[in-house]
């Protein structure tokens, strides 16, 4: 998932994606604790995807805030 792709999505879509990734990340962490996780690198990738989504969401918030003050 690229940041450019995320910038073209609406805030609602980004919020949905953020919730889904958070839930999946939680499930992976549980699998890690119980020893059922096959690929630990999935956690790292999901954390990065989640960070990208949150970054784009914050960028969009700043842009709408800046546009409102002009």
BANU-883570 format. One record per residue (C-alpha): x, y, z; residue in one letter. Coordinates in nm, 2 decimals. Layout:
% residues N
<pt east="X" north="Y" up="Z" type="a"/>
...
***
This chain:
% residues 70
<pt east="0.00" north="0.00" up="0.00" type="x"/>
<pt east="0.15" north="0.33" up="-0.11" type="x"/>
<pt east="0.09" north="0.67" up="0.05" type="x"/>
<pt east="-0.01" north="0.81" up="-0.29" type="x"/>
<pt east="-0.29" north="0.55" up="-0.32" type="x"/>
<pt east="-0.41" north="0.64" up="0.02" type="x"/>
<pt east="-0.42" north="1.02" up="-0.05" type="x"/>
<pt east="-0.69" north="0.95" up="-0.31" type="x"/>
<pt east="-0.92" north="0.79" up="-0.06" type="x"/>
<pt east="-1.19" north="0.96" up="0.14" type="x"/>
<pt east="-1.16" north="1.01" up="0.52" type="x"/>
<pt east="-1.43" north="0.76" up="0.58" type="x"/>
<pt east="-1.25" north="0.50" up="0.38" type="x"/>
<pt east="-0.93" north="0.57" up="0.56" type="x"/>
<pt east="-1.10" north="0.54" up="0.90" type="x"/>
<pt east="-1.24" north="0.20" up="0.80" type="x"/>
<pt east="-0.90" north="0.08" up="0.68" type="x"/>
<pt east="-0.75" north="0.20" up="1.01" type="x"/>
<pt east="-1.00" north="0.01" up="1.22" type="x"/>
<pt east="-0.96" north="-0.31" up="1.01" type="x"/>
<pt east="-0.58" north="-0.29" up="1.03" type="x"/>
<pt east="-0.59" north="-0.23" up="1.41" type="x"/>
<pt east="-0.81" north="-0.54" up="1.46" type="x"/>
<pt east="-0.58" north="-0.75" up="1.24" type="x"/>
<pt east="-0.27" north="-0.63" up="1.42" type="x"/>
<pt east="-0.43" north="-0.72" up="1.75" type="x"/>
<pt east="-0.51" north="-1.07" up="1.62" type="x"/>
<pt east="-0.15" north="-1.11" up="1.50" type="x"/>
<pt east="-0.02" north="-1.00" up="1.84" type="x"/>
<pt east="-0.24" north="-1.26" up="2.01" type="x"/>
<pt east="-0.11" north="-1.53" up="1.77" type="x"/>
<pt east="0.25" north="-1.42" up="1.85" type="x"/>
<pt east="0.19" north="-1.46" up="2.22" type="x"/>
<pt east="0.03" north="-1.80" up="2.18" type="x"/>
<pt east="0.30" north="-1.92" up="1.95" type="x"/>
<pt east="0.08" north="-1.97" up="1.64" type="x"/>
<pt east="0.22" north="-1.69" up="1.43" type="x"/>
<pt east="0.38" north="-1.83" up="1.12" type="x"/>
<pt east="0.54" north="-1.51" up="0.98" type="x"/>
<pt east="0.65" north="-1.24" up="1.24" type="x"/>
<pt east="0.73" north="-1.00" up="0.95" type="x"/>
<pt east="0.35" north="-0.95" up="0.90" type="x"/>
<pt east="0.34" north="-0.75" up="1.22" type="x"/>
<pt east="0.60" north="-0.51" up="1.10" type="x"/>
<pt east="0.43" north="-0.46" up="0.76" type="x"/>
<pt east="0.09" north="-0.40" up="0.92" type="x"/>
<pt east="0.24" north="-0.15" up="1.17" type="x"/>
<pt east="0.39" north="0.04" up="0.88" type="x"/>
<pt east="0.07" north="0.03" up="0.68" type="x"/>
<pt east="-0.12" north="0.16" up="0.98" type="x"/>
<pt east="0.13" north="0.44" up="1.03" type="x"/>
<pt east="0.09" north="0.54" up="0.66" type="x"/>
<pt east="-0.29" north="0.55" up="0.70" type="x"/>
<pt east="-0.26" north="0.76" up="1.01" type="x"/>
<pt east="-0.01" north="1.00" up="0.85" type="x"/>
<pt east="-0.24" north="1.06" up="0.55" type="x"/>
<pt east="-0.54" north="1.11" up="0.78" type="x"/>
<pt east="-0.34" north="1.37" up="0.97" type="x"/>
<pt east="-0.23" north="1.54" up="0.65" type="x"/>
<pt east="-0.60" north="1.56" up="0.53" type="x"/>
<pt east="-0.70" north="1.71" up="0.87" type="x"/>
<pt east="-0.44" north="1.97" up="0.85" type="x"/>
<pt east="-0.53" north="2.06" up="0.49" type="x"/>
<pt east="-0.90" north="2.10" up="0.58" type="x"/>
<pt east="-0.81" north="2.31" up="0.89" type="x"/>
<pt east="-0.58" north="2.53" up="0.69" type="x"/>
<pt east="-0.85" north="2.58" up="0.42" type="x"/>
<pt east="-1.10" north="2.68" up="0.69" type="x"/>
<pt east="-0.88" north="2.95" up="0.84" type="x"/>
<pt east="-0.82" north="3.12" up="0.51" type="x"/>
***
